Amino acid sequence: MFWLSWGFNVSEISKHVPIMVNEILTFLNVGPGKNFLDLSLGGGGHTEAILTKTSPDGLVIACDRDSSALKRSKVKLSEYNDRIRYVKNNFKDVDRVIHQHKDITLNGAMFDAGLSTDQLNDKQRGFSFLQESQLDMRMDESSGLTAKEVLQQLSEKEIADLIYVYGEERNSRKIARAITDAKRKNELQTTSDFVRIIESASKRTGRLHPATKTFQALRIVVNNELEELRLGLLSLVSLLPAGARIAVITFHSLEDRIVKNEFKNASRLKRVSVLTKKPVTPSRDEIKNNPRSRSAKLRAVEVLEKING
Ligand SMILES: C[S@@+](CC[C@H](N)C(=O)[O-])C[C@H]1O[C@@H](n2cnc3c(N)ncnc32)[C@H](O)[C@@H]1O
């Protein structure tokens, strides 16, 4: 195994391919000397593109709740270190980040929601139904309950509801019953156990793996993903200065609905002007080269002057 000089394992270099990079640069109106907030640093792809375009002196405040993402990006983006400020942060606490860095006038902010390829591929994290691992699924490994602990705490009905609401899974009741039986027999420990349990209750129809929606639902709950996104957007819309842009990439309809509604509400209040009447989606070429991009949707707004100062 090849090691970089500072002892970083090469296999830990990001494999994440950033999505709709040119669209993000355009909607954020990125240019020399401007400053941006990247709330979902991940593998650092969007941040790197922004830093390239904001040369020579534009800054990026780069945030993620996942310490591994911050660590990996610090290595990848070391040549830009004097223009990046790294912050471990959850979307919902973006107000604190803006406050702590108020010496920087921000020209825009972005969220690229969901999981990175690095998280999905990490055998320790439990995000993938294709890898044997503990049932964890926390983006921030230092806080909150693991997926297994969440399932241990919930009743059969609560599990069914979460799978139905956050996974939009029609077999939610059958799956919840199978999970509850397995819990009783102490047979729910790993991702492979979880997949087996789901498969026993729900057969494959079409191309989607039967575990896809249930994994998504549990991940959303473990990481409080929808509420974090909503609160983050609310803060940004009220805290960014006039003229700043906000761009958000989401990967499923539940997230996109939140972004659409929050932008619509802010627009009604004359706080933002919506730049994307319909969500922007990746080009055919991008989807061909990076199939993971196929469900991505981008929405963007520009912040307007506050009416009452
Ligand atoms: C799709 S990846 C971002 C990829 C990145 N734009 C790039 O170009 O490499 C999403 C990242 O956002 C982080 N994330 C997701 N939800 C978050 C939240 N509520 N608060 C903070 N970070 C979050 C994840 O940990 C993950 O690293």
Ligand as a Chemical Component Dictionary entry (heavy atoms), coordinates in Angstrom:
data_LIG
# 
_chem_comp.id                   LIG 
_chem_comp.type                 NON-POLYMER 
_chem_comp.pdbx_formal_charge   0 
_chem_comp.three_letter_code    LIG 
# 
loop_
_chem_comp_atom.comp_id 
_chem_comp_atom.atom_id 
_chem_comp_atom.alt_atom_id 
_chem_comp_atom.type_symbol 
_chem_comp_atom.charge 
_chem_comp_atom.model_Cartn_x 
_chem_comp_atom.model_Cartn_y 
_chem_comp_atom.model_Cartn_z 
_chem_comp_atom.pdbx_ordinal 
LIG C1  C1  C 0  -22.863 14.493 -1.605 1  
LIG S1  S1  S 1  -21.618 14.758 -0.421 2  
LIG C2  C2  C 0  -20.873 16.264 -0.919 3  
LIG C3  C3  C 0  -19.870 16.092 -2.007 4  
LIG C4  C4  C 0  -19.103 17.344 -2.331 5  
LIG N1  N1  N 0  -19.936 18.418 -2.807 6  
LIG C5  C5  C 0  -17.973 17.078 -3.293 7  
LIG O1  O1  O 0  -17.889 17.753 -4.321 8  
LIG O2  O2  O -1 -17.164 16.184 -3.022 9  
LIG C6  C6  C 0  -22.544 15.311 0.956  10 
LIG C7  C7  C 0  -21.700 15.639 2.163  11 
LIG O3  O3  O 0  -22.518 16.452 3.006  12 
LIG C8  C8  C 0  -22.387 16.020 4.326  13 
LIG N2  N2  N 0  -23.661 16.266 4.976  14 
LIG C9  C9  C 0  -24.855 15.728 4.679  15 
LIG N3  N3  N 0  -25.804 16.195 5.500  16 
LIG C10 C10 C 0  -25.188 17.055 6.338  17 
LIG C11 C11 C 0  -25.631 17.882 7.400  18 
LIG N4  N4  N 0  -26.902 17.893 7.778  19 
LIG N5  N5  N 0  -24.741 18.663 8.032  20 
LIG C12 C12 C 0  -23.435 18.677 7.629  21 
LIG N6  N6  N 0  -22.939 17.911 6.637  22 
LIG C13 C13 C 0  -23.810 17.116 6.006  23 
LIG C14 C14 C 0  -22.068 14.546 4.261  24 
LIG O4  O4  O 0  -21.360 14.150 5.413  25 
LIG C15 C15 C 0  -21.255 14.440 2.975  26 
LIG O5  O5  O 0  -19.885 14.483 3.217  27 
# 
loop_
_chem_comp_bond.comp_id 
_chem_comp_bond.atom_id_1 
_chem_comp_bond.atom_id_2 
_chem_comp_bond.value_order 
_chem_comp_bond.pdbx_ordinal 
LIG C1  S1  SING 1  
LIG S1  C2  SING 2  
LIG S1  C6  SING 3  
LIG C2  C3  SING 4  
LIG C3  C4  SING 5  
LIG C4  N1  SING 6  
LIG C4  C5  SING 7  
LIG C5  O1  DOUB 8  
LIG C5  O2  SING 9  
LIG C6  C7  SING 10 
LIG C7  O3  SING 11 
LIG C7  C15 SING 12 
LIG O3  C8  SING 13 
LIG C8  N2  SING 14 
LIG C8  C14 SING 15 
LIG N2  C9  SING 16 
LIG N2  C13 SING 17 
LIG C9  N3  DOUB 18 
LIG N3  C10 SING 19 
LIG C10 C11 SING 20 
LIG C10 C13 DOUB 21 
LIG C11 N4  SING 22 
LIG C11 N5  DOUB 23 
LIG N5  C12 SING 24 
LIG C12 N6  DOUB 25 
LIG N6  C13 SING 26 
LIG C14 O4  SING 27 
LIG C14 C15 SING 28 
LIG C15 O5  SING 29 
# 
